[in-house]
Amino acid sequence: MVKNKSTRQSVLELLKKKQELSVSGLKGHLDITEMAVRKHLIKLEGEGLISSRTVRQPMGRPVIFYQLTKAGNDLFPNNYDQIAVEILHDIKASIGLEAIDALFENREQRMRKKYLRKIYQDDPLIERVQQLVDVQEDSGYMAELVEEESSESEDDVQVTFEQFNCPISAIAGEYDKPCECELKLFKEVLGTENVERVSCIAKGGKSCRYVVKDEKKTVAKLK
């Protein structure tokens, strides 16, 4: 076992390096008992950082192997965002900013086709927004919806939704085009131009917050 490193961290690093190990396999790398290994594994599995699978053996008891979950893998630093930003810088230097704009416009077109299969234009506005939130939640944006009545008119309704995570925030912090394309995408898939971004993670906000307004009282309450 590496000195000055917790057993918990050592277990996680071993599973990262070896992909999967059994209790005895972990014990072979750690200076602790099998019971101590099991206690760490139970806690890590309870936290959702590792998962297990049982493999039957020709003879004897089945063996349980442990591996990192996505949440466990996410504990390890990566520089994917920085690499992506550097690649975009190279594209801008070699071809020009127009090439970067084209990349995000093409991405927006692909996403629009995907989203329109899951957002039903004949549904009331709040249901369309909820469908968009569901798609964004599945994509890792940590999205949620809040319905609000507008105080300006009894016939006006506004729906607010927020995204608390931005997978491309590093890129959006360097280039405006991703945020422009996202706003355009939301307007198109929701079928309304009345979509406003009131805060943005890439610009220092705590969330990407959108307000969608409906001028007619056609919004149905979600059950």
N, C-alpha and C positions, 0 to 999 in steps of 0.2 A: 504494500500500500504506500502511495506517495505521501511523504510527510507534509504537514501544514495544509492538509486538505481534508475536509470532512468525509466521513464514510458515505454519506448521502451523495455528495458530489462525485466521489469515486465510482459509485454504482452507476450513476447517470453517464459518466464518461466512458465506462466500460461498455455499457449498452450502446452508446453512440459508436464506439470503435468496432465492436464485435457484432453489431446488429441484433443479436439475441444470445442470451445465456441462460443456463439453468442455475438453480441455487448452488449446486456443487461447482459449476463453472465459475460463478462469481466468487465463491469461497476460495477457489484456487488462486485468485488474484488479490484477495483481501485477507488481512491478518485478523479475521474475526471468525466466530463460530457460525455454523449453519443457522442456528436459531436467531442470531443477530442479523444475518442476511435476510432471513424471512421477515423479521420485524420491519426492516427498511423497505422491503418489497411491498409489504401490506400497506404501509403508509404511502408510498409512492403511487401504488395502484389506486388507493383511495383518493389521491389528489388528481387522478387522471393523467399522470405523467408517464405511466407505463401500462402495458396490457400484457396478457399472457395467453398462451395456447398450450394445449395438452397433446403430447405425442405418445401414442401407444408403442410399446416395445415388444419385440418377439418373445422376450422372457422378462419377468419381473414387472414392477409397477410402471405405469405411464410416467413420463418425464414432463414437467412443466417448464416451458421456455418463456422468458420475459423479453420484451422489446419496448422501445420508446414509442409513445403515441406522438401525434402531431404537436400536441402541447409540450411534450417532453423535448422534441427536437427543436421547438421554438426557443427553448431556454439557451440554446447555443448561438452565439453571435454569428451573423453573416453580413456580408457587405454587398448583397445583391443590388440594393438601391443605389449604392455608390457606383457600382459597375455600370448599371443602366444609365445613370446620369453621365458618366464618362463617355459611354458609347454615343449618347445623344450629342454631347459636346463635339465628338469627332465627326459625327454626321453633319452637324451645323458648320464646322470648319471646312469640311470637304465638299459638301453639296449646297449647303445653305439652310436657312431657317424654314424655307418653304417645304423642304423634305420632311422635317420634323412635323410640321403642321399636317402634311399629307398622311403621315403614319397614324396620327391620332384621329384624323378624319376617317381613315379606313377602319380603325378600331371601333369608332363610334357606329359606323354602318353595320359592322358585324354584330355588335351588341344590340343594335336596334332590332335586327331580324330575330335574335334570340329572345329579347324581351317581349316583342309583340306576340310571340307564341304563348306567353304566360300572362299577358295583360289584356283584358277583354274590353274593347272600346265601347260596347253597349252597356257596360255596367255603370252604376253611379260613380261619381268622382271619388268618393272616399274609398270605395272598394277597389278602384283602379290604383289609388295611391297605396292601399294596403298590399295589393299584388306586387307593386314595385318594391315596397319595403321588404316583402318576402324574398324577392329575387336578390335584392342587395344584401339581405341578411345571409342568404345562402352563399353569397360571394365574399363574405368576410368583412362587410362594412359595418357590422354591429348597428343595424338600422332599427328604428322604432317610430311609430306613428302617434301623433296627438291630434285630436280633432278640436277645433276651436270655432266658436261663433264670432263673426265679425261684428264689431260695435258700430260700424258705419251705417249699416242698413239691415233690416230684418230679413231681407231677401238675399243677403250676401252670406256666404259661408266660406271659411278658409280652413284648410287642412295643413297642419305643420308636421313635417317628419325630419328626423335627425339621423345622421350617420356619425358614430363615435370613433370610427376607425377608417383610415384612408390607406389602402395598400400601396398607393403610388404617391404618397405625400412628398417624398424626397424629390420626385420628378416634377410634381405640381408646384413645388416651391421654386423651381428653376424656370419652368415654362408655364405660361398662362393657358396654352391650348388644351391640356387635359380637362381643366375646369370648365372651359368654354364648351367643349364637346359634351361633357357630362350634363350641363344645363340644357343644351340643345337636345340631347338624348331624352331627358326627362320630359321636356315639352312635347316631343314627338310621340313618345309611348303613352303619355297621359292624355294626349289629344287636346292640349290647351296651351296657349301662350302665356297664361297667367301663373307662371312659376317663377319665383324669385329666390335667389340664394341670399340669406341674410347673415351667414357666418361661414367661415371656411377654415379647415384645419391647416391647409397649406399657407394661409395668411395669418396664422397665429390664433385662430379660434379654437375653442374647446371641442367643437363639432362642426360638421357641415350641415347647416340647418336650412331647410327649404320651406317656403310658404306657397301653397297652391290655393288659388282663389277660384270660386265658382260664383258667377253673378246671378245664377238662378237657384232657387231653393229646390234642387234636385238631388241633394246628397242624402243617401239613405244611411241610417245608423247601422253599424256592424253589429251582428248578433253576438 
